[in-house]
Amino acid sequence: MLNNIDKEILNRVADMTHIPEGAYNIRKNGAGIMRNTTPNIDIRTKEDKPGIDIIVKPFTKGETVHIPVLLTNQGLEDLVYNTFEIGEGSDVLVVAGCGIHNPGEETSQHDGIHTFFVRKNARMKYVEKHYASGSGKGKKILNPKTIIEIEEGGYAEIETVQIKGVDYSKRDTEVRVGKNAHLLITERLMTDGDQYAESIVIVDLVGVDSSVQIISRSVAKDHSEQIFYPRVNGHERCKGHVQCDAIIMNNARVRAIPEIAAYNADAELVHEAAIGKIAGEALIKLMTLGLSQEESEEAILKGFLR
Amino acid sequence: MLELRNISFTVQTEESEPFDVLSNINLKLEDNLSYVFTGPNGGGKSSLAKIIMGIYQPTSGSIFLEGEDITNLNITERAKRGIGYAFQQPPRFKGITVSELLSISSGSSYSMKECSNLYKVGLCPQDYLKREMNSSLSGGEMKRIEIATLLARKLKFAIFDEPEAGIDLWSFGKLTETFENIKEKHDTTLVIISHQERILNLADEIILIADGKIQRTGPKSELLPSLLNNPDCSCNYNCQERSENHA
């Protein structure tokens, strides 16, 4: 059922070299093709719109859910709504990710709208990787929207990676963080050619002693363009830290607009943003160790985007 | 052997007149010997080191390594021929770990050698190998790792730019021991830029560089006593008069 291109994409977007243990749902060209559920994790097809409901029973520990999406037909516009119920006191890893292989001239597009409910004292790590390949002129477009509600004492870690091949992406993330709940977002992005990537993150710290840390690292090459707009609103006694760090090369353009807003005198919010070239001294140092200029650049970018 | 012939280096910015950083440097640095470049700040020591590494291109003159003209070789090509340079202010790398930097340096993946190289610069290997080379490391730690990156390589010619800066006394002893070992192990020509008496003591030969020129060269026994009792730099009457005039 899976061909070699599928397998390559699955490896890139979901670190899947084989069919994983635990729950999974593989969606290909607009339809679910493989699914597995476990006694603790159920996956159901939505009845009112395309997409699935993933239900993790309370107190489920150490299980994983893989829900990769593959687009290998050109000209396909796929829109999907997934809802995650992460039960009270559970601790799970959710690996999503979308890979497009578009060898043709027509646009391929996947817009995933993911809604998460991280219940009381639950912990979730969510990893979402984007990858696209294909030598045709057909555009490869990914527009993910992620909405998360973290209840009291919950923890969510969101790791997003888009390193290669996606021509256009507009990422929207909205999170509400409850009492004594914590959120960590790490975003890594590399664009080249004429690619465009935009990321808007809005975090509302609505519970007492809630916290968020947003770490964004990006590299913009060639004529590509990136826009970051992380925004943290502190409504209660809370802590927030936003850090945007971009390396700019060639004729690329990067805009970083971090915003922090406090609506409570006990909100402690910090933002940092930096855009710059690869430090000349760092390049020279690696060259003095015997790497060529290109190899040095590669090593620096690889580390930076780790 | 590394030979510098008539090396001059002039810099000019749009606003300023041309400034001769180095003029007409002629120097032969023999295999298996230790040299210390010393002299006042701004005298041209680091510039000369950077010219040897290929970081700066001289305005005129040539550089020969074992008879080969390397003047037009770039940094990487010189590194591959066995020239190494430890920066005075080592750059930081986000995301690159100490272990990875040492692997790049040695040209092979992690081994026990990296461990011992860190130990030699006074760092406990298990505490450092996985650390990122970012701003979480102090200046002194960065300096020691910088030295370890050179220890990881088999060098014909190694330059250390003020290696002792930021290094505490305990590891200072270890450091001098390490320098002595490098030379013996790989027959490396060692150049250390320093003002420290203990480092000067390591030199087979001392080269005094000031105002972009080599002022004096000679064995340690000849130069060291006069450098340590430098009559040009004591608190004499002239100094007093100068400071009074400035007051």
Interface residues (C-beta under 8 A of the other chain):
Chain A: R217 D245 A279 E281 A282 I284 K285 L286 M287 T288 L289 G290 L291 S292 Q293 A299 I300 K302 G303 F304 L305 R306
Chain B: M53 I55 N74 I75 T76 A79 K80 G84 Y85 F87 Q89 P90 P91 R92 F93 K94 G95 I96 E100 L101 I104 S105 G107 T149 R153
